[in-house]
Amino acid sequence: MLSRNEQQQLRAIEQWFEISDPDLTRALRSGRLRQWGLGRRLLCLGLMVLGVGLIALGAAVSNVLLLFVGILSLTTGVCLRIGALRP
């Protein structure tokens, strides 16, 4: 149970969100957030597959640049995918 002061502060925050980002407020109230399309999912998957491939190739030919780019690509793909899972 919130105190009267906490309820007033919470209402002030809600009003700020309503003014600053009405689309987000509407989405949160309806319980539906924007879904990622097939293109973005394929981008995440492609980056992860490319990263694993470059890491394997870099390890096979002992090329540090390929390893670095592979790790960067894999990390970017994973971060995009994790970001898509968050509401």
Summary of the structure (lengths in Angstrom):
residues: 87
radius of gyration: 21.1
end to end distance: 25.4
largest distance: 66.2
contacts: 208
relative contact order: 0.11
helix: 83%
strand: 0%
